[in-house]
Amino acid sequence: MGWYAMDDRCRTCGLAWRRNMEGFQLGAAAINIILTGGSLLAVMGAGVVLTYPEPPVWPLVAVVSAVAVLVAVVGYPVSYTVWLAVDLAMNPLSDIEIADADAHRVG
């Protein structure tokens, strides 16, 4: 399995990753956007504060752009997992989903 190839179920508990709920993928994408935007603000703010009063614009743009790409690409699987945790807190598993996960549990 690669970084972006996802199993249908959790390897430990058997829970199906895709809960077949309206907008589930959108929530994962929103978490990724929030994570990326937060890291952009942090890097940009730190760059301006550390180089004040003459911040070098183009090197700062290059660093911020690299962080944006890196966090967006590397952070997507993490954001998907975080969104699943948020979704489970808002919409607990039904008895059918629990039984299905138990049937597919490893070990």
Secondary structure per residue as TSV (DSSP state, phi and psi in degrees):
chain	resnum	aa	ss	phi	psi
A	1	M	-	360.0	134.6
A	2	G	-	-91.2	-175.8
A	3	W	S	-64.7	-33.8
A	4	Y	S	-105.1	-10.0
A	5	A	-	-82.0	121.2
A	6	M	-	-113.4	134.6
A	7	D	-	-65.5	161.2
A	8	D	S	-72.4	-24.3
A	9	R	B	-135.8	159.3
A	10	C	-	-65.5	135.5
A	11	R	T	-69.9	-21.6
A	12	T	T	-93.9	-53.4
A	13	C	T	-103.0	-12.1
A	14	G	-	85.1	3.0
A	15	L	-	-66.3	134.3
A	16	A	B	-71.4	128.9
A	17	W	S	-66.4	-40.4
A	18	R	-	-93.6	114.6
A	19	R	-	-89.5	3.1
A	20	N	-	56.3	42.2
A	21	M	-	-110.6	146.5
A	22	E	T	-58.7	125.6
A	23	G	T	80.4	12.5
A	24	F	H	-62.8	-45.4
A	25	Q	H	-64.5	-33.5
A	26	L	H	-64.2	-37.5
A	27	G	H	-63.3	-42.1
A	28	A	H	-63.4	-40.7
A	29	A	H	-66.0	-37.5
A	30	A	H	-64.9	-40.6
A	31	I	H	-61.8	-40.5
A	32	N	H	-64.5	-40.4
A	33	I	H	-65.5	-41.7
A	34	I	H	-64.1	-43.3
A	35	L	H	-62.1	-44.6
A	36	T	H	-67.0	-45.6
A	37	G	H	-62.7	-40.2
A	38	G	H	-63.7	-41.1
A	39	S	H	-68.6	-35.0
A	40	L	H	-63.0	-46.6
A	41	L	H	-61.8	-41.7
A	42	A	H	-64.4	-46.6
A	43	V	H	-67.9	-42.7
A	44	M	H	-64.7	-44.6
A	45	G	H	-62.6	-44.9
A	46	A	H	-63.5	-40.8
A	47	G	H	-63.0	-41.1
A	48	V	H	-70.2	-43.6
A	49	V	H	-64.2	-42.8
A	50	L	H	-71.8	-24.7
A	51	T	H	-109.8	9.9
A	52	Y	T	-63.5	139.2
A	53	P	T	-96.3	-3.8
A	54	E	S	-121.4	73.3
A	55	P	-	-66.7	131.6
A	56	P	-	-75.0	108.9
A	57	V	H	-63.7	-54.9
A	58	W	H	-68.6	-41.1
A	59	P	H	-62.4	-36.6
A	60	L	H	-66.2	-40.4
A	61	V	H	-62.9	-40.9
A	62	A	H	-63.9	-44.5
A	63	V	H	-65.9	-44.7
A	64	V	H	-63.5	-39.7
A	65	S	H	-64.7	-42.1
A	66	A	H	-63.8	-41.3
A	67	V	H	-63.6	-40.9
A	68	A	H	-60.4	-46.2
A	69	V	H	-67.4	-45.8
A	70	L	H	-62.2	-48.1
A	71	V	H	-66.8	-40.4
A	72	A	H	-63.7	-42.5
A	73	V	H	-76.3	-48.1
A	74	V	H	-75.6	-29.6
A	75	G	H	-83.4	-9.4
A	76	Y	H	-62.3	-47.5
A	77	P	H	-60.8	-35.4
A	78	V	H	-67.1	-42.4
A	79	S	H	-66.1	-33.1
A	80	Y	H	-64.2	-42.5
A	81	T	H	-66.8	-41.6
A	82	V	H	-62.9	-42.9
A	83	W	H	-65.0	-37.2
A	84	L	H	-62.1	-40.0
A	85	A	H	-64.5	-42.3
A	86	V	H	-63.7	-43.8
A	87	D	H	-63.4	-40.3
A	88	L	H	-66.0	-32.9
A	89	A	H	-69.4	-36.2
A	90	M	H	-82.5	-35.7
A	91	N	S	-128.8	87.1
A	92	P	-	-58.6	158.4
A	93	L	-	-62.5	141.5
A	94	S	-	-81.8	167.1
A	95	D	H	-60.4	-35.1
A	96	I	H	-66.1	-42.6
A	97	E	H	-66.6	-36.4
A	98	I	H	-66.0	-44.5
A	99	A	H	-64.5	-39.3
A	100	D	H	-65.1	-42.2
A	101	A	H	-65.8	-40.8
A	102	D	H	-62.0	-35.7
A	103	A	H	-69.3	-25.3
A	104	H	T	-106.7	7.9
A	105	R	-	-65.7	139.6
A	106	V	-	-96.5	132.3
A	107	G	-	89.0	360.0
